């Protein structure tokens, strides 16, 4: 467990579907956001809000375990 974490949330109201982590093609200009979130965070997830709101959140450790 981590002593201190910073929680970051990004809210999007453009559609009802949650983002999906995927492996983009090498020449793709998009599709790497959740890969970066996963690499930099200790925990992350997604949540539905009132339609069409969705939130992606991540917790970044401020100290070691």
C-alpha beads as a LAMMPS data file, in Angstrom:
LAMMPS data file: protein, C-alpha beads

65 atoms
64 bonds

1 atom types
1 bond types

-500.0 500.0 xlo xhi
-500.0 500.0 ylo yhi
-500.0 500.0 zlo zhi

Masses

1 110.0

Atoms # bond

1 1 1 0.000 0.000 0.000
2 1 1 1.150 3.537 -0.648
3 1 1 1.241 6.216 2.032
4 1 1 0.300 9.134 -0.200
5 1 1 -1.379 9.132 -3.599
6 1 1 -2.544 11.824 -5.956
7 1 1 -5.884 11.040 -7.608
8 1 1 -6.414 12.498 -11.074
9 1 1 -9.812 12.418 -12.791
10 1 1 -10.737 13.313 -16.364
11 1 1 -14.412 13.687 -17.254
12 1 1 -15.724 13.319 -20.807
13 1 1 -19.305 13.997 -21.894
14 1 1 -19.031 13.078 -25.572
15 1 1 -20.529 9.570 -25.430
16 1 1 -21.859 6.880 -23.124
17 1 1 -19.165 4.278 -23.890
18 1 1 -16.215 3.855 -21.550
19 1 1 -12.706 4.003 -23.008
20 1 1 -10.972 0.696 -23.658
21 1 1 -7.250 0.034 -23.357
22 1 1 -5.904 -1.266 -26.657
23 1 1 -2.658 -1.870 -28.463
24 1 1 -2.454 0.792 -31.210
25 1 1 -0.658 0.271 -34.493
26 1 1 2.918 1.614 -34.527
27 1 1 1.961 4.424 -36.922
28 1 1 -1.314 5.302 -35.154
29 1 1 -1.663 8.898 -33.919
30 1 1 -4.025 7.976 -31.084
31 1 1 -4.907 5.161 -28.688
32 1 1 -2.049 5.373 -26.200
33 1 1 -3.704 7.340 -23.396
34 1 1 -4.740 4.441 -21.192
35 1 1 -1.403 2.691 -21.789
36 1 1 0.307 5.771 -20.317
37 1 1 -2.183 5.948 -17.441
38 1 1 -1.526 2.295 -16.600
39 1 1 2.265 2.715 -16.782
40 1 1 2.354 5.777 -14.519
41 1 1 -0.287 4.929 -11.924
42 1 1 -0.583 2.485 -9.050
43 1 1 -4.305 2.081 -9.721
44 1 1 -6.788 3.343 -12.300
45 1 1 -10.331 2.775 -13.467
46 1 1 -13.393 4.169 -15.180
47 1 1 -16.837 5.171 -13.925
48 1 1 -20.171 5.962 -15.536
49 1 1 -21.891 9.121 -14.383
50 1 1 -25.244 10.559 -15.387
51 1 1 -25.648 10.037 -19.152
52 1 1 -23.473 10.758 -21.107
53 1 1 -20.814 11.485 -18.494
54 1 1 -17.863 9.151 -17.945
55 1 1 -14.754 9.531 -15.792
56 1 1 -11.302 7.978 -16.075
57 1 1 -9.362 8.175 -12.818
58 1 1 -5.816 7.257 -11.802
59 1 1 -3.886 7.253 -8.545
60 1 1 -0.197 8.133 -8.689
61 1 1 2.073 7.285 -5.746
62 1 1 3.733 10.283 -4.123
63 1 1 5.906 8.091 -1.885
64 1 1 7.267 4.550 -2.105
65 1 1 5.557 1.536 -0.609

Bonds

1 1 1 2
2 1 2 3
3 1 3 4
4 1 4 5
5 1 5 6
6 1 6 7
7 1 7 8
8 1 8 9
9 1 9 10
10 1 10 11
11 1 11 12
12 1 12 13
13 1 13 14
14 1 14 15
15 1 15 16
16 1 16 17
17 1 17 18
18 1 18 19
19 1 19 20
20 1 20 21
21 1 21 22
22 1 22 23
23 1 23 24
24 1 24 25
25 1 25 26
26 1 26 27
27 1 27 28
28 1 28 29
29 1 29 30
30 1 30 31
31 1 31 32
32 1 32 33
33 1 33 34
34 1 34 35
35 1 35 36
36 1 36 37
37 1 37 38
38 1 38 39
39 1 39 40
40 1 40 41
41 1 41 42
42 1 42 43
43 1 43 44
44 1 44 45
45 1 45 46
46 1 46 47
47 1 47 48
48 1 48 49
49 1 49 50
50 1 50 51
51 1 51 52
52 1 52 53
53 1 53 54
54 1 54 55
55 1 55 56
56 1 56 57
57 1 57 58
58 1 58 59
59 1 59 60
60 1 60 61
61 1 61 62
62 1 62 63
63 1 63 64
64 1 64 65
